[in-house]
Amino acid sequence: MMTRDNAKKGDMLATEVRRQFGAEAMTRFLRTLPTFRTETDTPDRFRQLLDRLESVESHGSAGARRR
């Protein structure tokens, strides 16, 4: 069973992890890793889909609809 203190610590940890993953330094670091590097030879169709996804994510999910 989780006590209030443990739940509060868990919430604080989750908030801190989200903050750190959103930091510019983390973004720069992840771009150096091969797994997170974008390929330069991505086919145009996939590039367009990725651009659409990024656009929807940056404008929030409120306007996003399933097609």
Buried (B, 14 or more C-beta within 10 A) or exposed (E): EEEEEEEEEEEEEEEEEEEEEEEEEEEEEEEEEEEEEEEEEEEEEEEEEEEEEEEEEEEEEEEEEEE
